[in-house]
Amino acid sequence: VIGIISPPSGSDITEIREEKRQKELLQDALNAAQVANQAKSTFLSRMSHDIRTPMNAIIGLTAIAASCADDPDRVIDCMEKITSSSKLLLSLINEVLDMSKIESGRIVLSEEDFLLDSLFKDVISMIQPDLKRRGHTLNIHIETLEHEAVCGDMQRLQQIINNLLSNAIKYTKEGGQVHIKVCQDDKNWSLIVSDTGIGIPASEQKHLFKSFFRAKNAINSKETGSGIGLLLTKKLVKLHKGEISFSSKEGIGTEFRLTFPKGDQYF
């Protein structure tokens, strides 16, 4: 007896296609979860080393200071180094927490009125010790502005500018120059931060805004940081509806340009 197999009906074909689509979606979700888990493992691995470094320094220097109570100069030296390591540790933790808030959509920008003059005075006071320690010259050029009073998240804007200035100071050899320029046109505010530093090799520039990026150069090996500072800066700029771009030449320096739309809320 020869049986005749009927071809699948239209509804059967639809069910088969839907089942296949569901399997593909599940596989994509599994692949995404595996990639996310790998990224988390990599992040924790790298950050654990960066956080342990200043933490170990603090513990070690505290023990040294306690054992040298009769040597005030030695104690003062330890306290200064402990303060420096503590600030680095706090900076690392803050960057990690901020990245977490941005990725989860939990960061909310505040809206406050402030003067650009106050914004830059506060930033400069924060970076002054590093400028002095490195022997750098800071040049500030603010063009005549139509509006000095702006509305935005002053703390986050300070964080953006401070990140760029800190990098400029860090990757410029002693006795170099750091420049800040603020200008505007009919549509935008522009902030330019440049330096006479060691620059970024052309082959590495495409990785600049990626997590844990650290350019391979003579100075960088001595420096510490989370490696997510520029990525965080870019995300904060985007939250302000702004844009960030850069140009760099190895051995000559680097320039970052931030552009924010001008409107009723100027930043």
C-alpha positions in Angstrom: 0.0 0.0 0.0 1.4 3.3 -1.0 0.5 6.2 1.3 0.1 9.7 0.1 1.6 12.3 2.3 -0.2 15.6 2.1 1.9 18.7 1.9 1.8 20.9 5.0 -1.0 23.4 5.1 -0.5 27.1 5.2 -1.1 27.1 9.0 1.5 24.4 9.5 4.1 26.4 7.6 3.4 29.4 9.7 3.8 27.5 12.9 7.1 26.0 11.7 8.4 29.5 10.8 7.2 30.9 14.1 8.9 28.1 16.0 12.2 28.7 14.1 11.9 32.5 14.8 11.4 31.8 18.5 14.5 29.5 18.6 16.6 32.2 16.8 15.4 34.8 19.3 16.3 32.6 22.2 19.7 31.8 20.8 20.3 35.6 20.2 19.3 36.3 23.9 21.6 33.5 25.1 24.5 34.9 23.0 23.8 38.4 24.3 23.7 37.1 27.9 27.0 35.3 27.4 28.6 38.4 26.0 27.3 40.5 28.9 28.6 38.1 31.4 32.0 38.1 29.8 32.0 41.9 29.7 31.2 41.9 33.5 33.9 39.5 34.2 36.4 41.5 32.3 35.3 44.7 33.9 35.6 43.3 37.5 38.9 41.7 36.7 40.4 45.0 35.5 38.7 47.2 38.1 39.7 45.0 41.0 43.4 45.6 40.1 42.9 49.4 39.7 41.0 49.6 43.0 43.5 47.4 44.9 46.5 49.6 43.9 45.5 52.7 45.8 43.9 50.7 48.6 47.1 48.8 49.2 49.0 52.1 49.2 46.6 53.5 51.8 47.0 50.5 54.1 50.8 50.4 53.7 51.3 54.1 54.3 49.0 54.1 57.3 51.1 51.3 58.9 54.3 53.3 58.1 52.9 56.5 59.6 51.9 54.6 62.7 55.4 53.2 63.1 57.0 56.6 62.7 55.0 58.7 65.1 58.3 60.3 66.4 59.2 61.5 62.9 56.8 64.3 62.0 58.3 64.8 58.5 57.9 61.1 57.6 54.3 61.1 59.0 53.4 64.3 56.9 54.8 62.7 53.8 52.7 59.5 54.4 49.6 61.6 55.0 50.1 63.5 51.7 50.5 60.2 49.8 47.5 58.7 51.6 45.4 61.7 50.6 46.5 61.4 47.0 45.7 57.6 47.0 42.3 58.2 48.7 41.3 60.8 46.0 42.3 58.3 43.3 40.3 55.6 44.9 37.2 57.8 45.3 37.5 58.9 41.6 37.6 55.3 40.5 34.6 54.4 42.6 32.6 57.4 41.4 33.3 56.6 37.7 32.2 53.1 38.1 29.0 54.2 39.9 28.3 56.9 37.3 28.7 54.4 34.4 26.3 52.0 36.2 23.7 54.7 36.5 24.0 55.8 32.9 23.8 52.2 31.6 20.7 51.5 33.7 19.1 54.8 32.7 19.0 55.9 36.4 21.1 59.1 36.0 19.0 62.3 36.0 20.6 65.7 35.1 19.7 68.6 37.3 18.6 71.9 36.0 20.2 74.9 37.8 21.1 78.4 36.9 24.8 79.3 37.1 27.5 81.5 35.6 30.1 80.1 33.3 32.7 82.1 35.3 31.8 80.1 38.4 31.9 76.8 36.5 35.5 77.4 35.3 36.7 78.9 38.6 35.7 75.7 40.5 37.2 73.4 37.9 40.5 75.3 37.9 40.7 75.3 41.7 40.4 71.5 41.6 43.2 70.9 39.0 45.5 73.6 40.3 47.6 71.3 42.5 48.2 68.9 39.6 49.2 71.8 37.3 51.6 73.0 39.9 53.1 69.6 40.5 53.7 69.1 36.8 54.9 72.6 36.2 52.3 73.2 33.5 51.0 76.5 32.2 47.2 76.9 31.9 46.0 79.3 29.2 42.3 80.3 29.3 40.6 82.1 26.5 36.9 83.0 26.8 35.4 84.9 23.9 32.8 87.6 24.5 29.7 85.6 25.2 26.1 86.6 24.5 25.0 84.7 27.7 27.1 84.2 30.8 24.2 82.8 32.8 23.3 79.3 31.7 21.0 76.5 32.9 22.2 72.9 33.3 23.8 70.3 35.5 26.8 72.2 36.8 28.3 69.3 38.7 28.2 67.0 35.6 29.6 69.7 33.4 32.5 70.2 35.9 33.0 66.5 35.8 33.3 66.5 31.9 35.7 69.4 31.9 37.7 68.0 34.8 38.1 64.7 33.1 39.5 66.3 29.9 41.8 68.6 31.8 43.1 65.8 34.0 44.0 63.8 31.0 45.7 66.8 29.4 47.7 67.4 32.5 48.5 63.7 33.0 49.7 63.1 29.4 51.8 66.2 29.0 55.4 66.2 30.0 56.5 68.5 32.7 56.6 72.2 31.8 54.0 71.8 29.1 50.9 73.8 28.2 47.2 73.2 28.6 44.6 75.4 26.9 40.9 76.1 27.5 38.9 78.0 25.0 35.2 78.8 25.2 33.3 80.4 22.3 29.9 80.4 20.7 28.1 80.9 17.4 24.4 81.3 16.5 23.6 77.7 17.3 26.2 76.2 19.7 28.4 76.7 22.6 31.9 75.2 22.1 34.5 74.2 24.6 38.0 73.3 23.4 40.6 71.6 25.7 44.0 71.1 24.2 47.5 70.3 25.3 51.1 70.1 24.1 51.3 66.5 25.3 52.6 63.3 23.9 49.5 62.7 21.7 47.7 59.5 20.8 49.1 57.2 18.1 47.0 57.2 14.9 46.6 53.4 15.2 45.0 53.7 18.6 42.7 56.7 18.1 39.7 54.5 17.1 39.8 52.9 20.5 39.8 56.2 22.5 36.2 56.1 23.7 36.2 52.4 24.5 36.3 50.9 28.0 39.7 50.5 29.6 41.5 52.3 26.8 45.0 53.4 27.8 47.3 54.5 25.0 50.7 52.8 24.9 53.3 55.5 25.5 56.2 56.5 27.7 54.1 58.4 30.3 51.0 56.3 30.4 52.7 53.3 32.0 53.3 55.3 35.1 49.7 56.6 35.4 46.7 55.0 37.0 43.0 55.4 36.3 39.8 53.4 35.6 40.2 53.5 31.8 36.6 54.5 31.5 37.0 58.2 32.0 36.7 59.3 28.4 33.8 56.8 27.8 32.0 58.3 30.8 32.7 61.8 29.5 31.3 61.0 26.1 28.1 59.6 27.6 27.7 62.6 29.8 28.1 64.9 26.9 25.4 63.0 25.0 23.1 63.3 28.0 23.5 67.1 27.6 22.6 66.7 23.9 26.1 67.7 23.0 28.8 66.2 20.8 32.5 65.5 21.4 35.3 65.1 18.9 39.1 65.1 19.0 42.2 65.4 17.0 45.7 64.3 18.0 49.2 64.0 16.7 51.8 61.8 18.4 54.5 64.0 20.0 52.6 67.2 19.4 49.4 67.1 21.5 45.7 66.4 21.6 42.6 68.6 21.3 39.1 67.8 22.4 36.1 69.9 21.2 32.8 69.8 22.9 29.7 71.4 21.3 26.4 72.0 23.1 23.2 73.3 21.5 22.3 76.8 22.4 18.7 77.5 23.4 16.6 78.5 26.3 18.7 76.1 28.4 22.1 76.8 27.1 23.8 73.6 28.1 
